[in-house]
Amino acid sequence: MAILSEKVSGELEMLRRHLIILKHVVENEPIGILKLAEETQIPSHKVRYSLRVLEQEGLIAASAPGAVTTEHTRPFLEQLDLMIEDVVASAEDLKEIKIET
C-alpha cells in the first residue's frame, strides 16, 4: 500500500513544484532556469523539467531572455482554485471507502 500512497504523494509534490515555477514565471517574466532555481531553491534539472511540462501544457513559452506566460496562463489561473478544490474533494471521498478486515 505504501507504493500507492507514495505515488500519489510524489505526483502532488511534482504538481506543487510546477505551480511554484509557474508562479515565479508569472511574477518575474521573462525568467531563466538559473534564476528560477536560485529563487525557488529547486534544483535546475527539476526546474527544467517543470518548465518543459508547463510549456507542453501551453502555460508558458520559451523566449531568448527566459520563460514567459502565454494567452492560456490567465484562464488556467482563474480556474486553479476550482481544480484544487476538486482534487481535495476527491481525496476526501477516499475516506468514505470503508473496508472491513
VEXTORDREN-116882 format. One record per residue (C-alpha): residue number from 0; x negated, y negated, z negated; chain. Coordinates in pm, 1 decimal, always signed. Layout:
N
> NUM	X	Y	Z	A
...
END
This chain:
101
> 0	+0.0	+0.0	+0.0	A
> 1	-293.0	-232.0	-59.8	A
> 2	-362.8	-228.3	+314.1	A
> 3	-15.0	-365.6	+389.0	A
> 4	-38.5	-646.2	+135.1	A
> 5	-398.7	-726.3	+233.3	A
> 6	-292.4	-758.9	+597.1	A
> 7	-10.1	-999.4	+510.4	A
> 8	-237.7	-1197.0	+276.9	A
> 9	-501.5	-1216.9	+548.6	A
> 10	-252.4	-1342.1	+805.1	A
> 11	-121.2	-1606.7	+565.0	A
> 12	-475.1	-1722.1	+488.5	A
> 13	-550.6	-1747.2	+859.4	A
> 14	-229.9	-1947.9	+914.1	A
> 15	-333.4	-2175.7	+628.4	A
> 16	-671.0	-2229.5	+792.0	A
> 17	-513.1	-2306.4	+1130.2	A
> 18	-283.4	-2563.5	+967.4	A
> 19	-572.3	-2726.4	+779.9	A
> 20	-765.7	-2757.9	+1106.3	A
> 21	-457.3	-2895.5	+1284.4	A
> 22	-406.4	-3149.3	+1004.3	A
> 23	-763.0	-3274.9	+1044.4	A
> 24	-728.2	-3297.7	+1422.2	A
> 25	-404.0	-3496.8	+1386.1	A
> 26	-561.0	-3733.2	+1132.2	A
> 27	-905.3	-3773.3	+1295.1	A
> 28	-876.1	-3705.1	+1666.9	A
> 29	-1092.5	-3666.8	+1858.5	A
> 30	-1294.1	-3445.7	+1625.7	A
> 31	-1558.7	-3183.5	+1693.5	A
> 32	-1631.4	-2844.5	+1542.3	A
> 33	-1921.0	-2954.9	+1323.2	A
> 34	-1727.2	-3246.6	+1175.4	A
> 35	-1424.8	-3020.9	+1112.4	A
> 36	-1644.9	-2763.8	+941.1	A
> 37	-1804.5	-3032.3	+726.7	A
> 38	-1476.2	-3196.6	+627.8	A
> 39	-1285.2	-2874.9	+559.4	A
> 40	-1569.1	-2664.7	+416.5	A
> 41	-1462.2	-2391.4	+660.7	A
> 42	-1747.5	-2211.5	+842.2	A
> 43	-1791.0	-2332.8	+1200.4	A
> 44	-1720.3	-1989.2	+1352.1	A
> 45	-1380.2	-1985.2	+1178.3	A
> 46	-1314.5	-2346.0	+1285.0	A
> 47	-1395.0	-2245.2	+1643.4	A
> 48	-1150.4	-1953.7	+1624.1	A
> 49	-874.0	-2173.8	+1478.5	A
> 50	-930.1	-2433.2	+1750.0	A
> 51	-901.2	-2160.5	+2013.8	A
> 52	-572.9	-2037.1	+1865.2	A
> 53	-433.4	-2390.2	+1836.6	A
> 54	-534.5	-2459.6	+2195.3	A
> 55	-369.6	-2138.0	+2317.9	A
> 56	-52.0	-2248.8	+2137.9	A
> 57	-69.9	-2581.8	+2320.0	A
> 58	-100.7	-2780.1	+1996.2	A
> 59	-443.9	-2924.1	+2071.9	A
> 60	-662.3	-2977.2	+2374.9	A
> 61	-1037.5	-2987.9	+2416.2	A
> 62	-1195.2	-3314.3	+2524.6	A
> 63	-1555.0	-3430.1	+2561.0	A
> 64	-1556.8	-3609.9	+2223.4	A
> 65	-1364.9	-3330.4	+2045.7	A
> 66	-1023.9	-3176.0	+1984.9	A
> 67	-714.8	-3392.2	+2040.3	A
> 68	-342.7	-3340.5	+1992.2	A
> 69	-100.3	-3275.4	+2278.9	A
> 70	+259.2	-3360.9	+2355.7	A
> 71	+355.5	-3035.2	+2178.9	A
> 72	+196.4	-3127.2	+1845.8	A
> 73	+462.2	-3365.9	+1711.8	A
> 74	+760.5	-3136.3	+1788.3	A
> 75	+574.2	-2849.1	+1619.7	A
> 76	+501.6	-3059.6	+1311.3	A
> 77	+864.6	-3170.4	+1294.3	A
> 78	+968.3	-2802.5	+1274.1	A
> 79	+685.1	-2687.6	+1046.9	A
> 80	+870.6	-2720.4	+715.3	A
> 81	+1160.9	-2513.7	+852.4	A
> 82	+920.2	-2247.7	+980.0	A
> 83	+751.8	-2227.8	+639.5	A
> 84	+1089.9	-2205.2	+466.6	A
> 85	+1178.4	-1912.5	+696.7	A
> 86	+856.5	-1732.7	+600.4	A
> 87	+926.1	-1791.4	+230.6	A
> 88	+1284.4	-1665.2	+271.2	A
> 89	+1158.6	-1353.5	+447.3	A
> 90	+916.8	-1289.4	+162.0	A
> 91	+1196.8	-1342.1	-91.1	A
> 92	+1410.1	-1087.0	+97.5	A
> 93	+1144.2	-826.6	+26.0	A
> 94	+1233.8	-846.9	-342.5	A
> 95	+1582.4	-717.6	-257.9	A
> 96	+1445.8	-383.2	-137.6	A
> 97	+1472.2	-155.6	-435.4	A
> 98	+1313.3	+185.3	-404.3	A
> 99	+1384.8	+430.1	-682.2	A
> 100	+1095.9	+651.1	-791.4	A
END
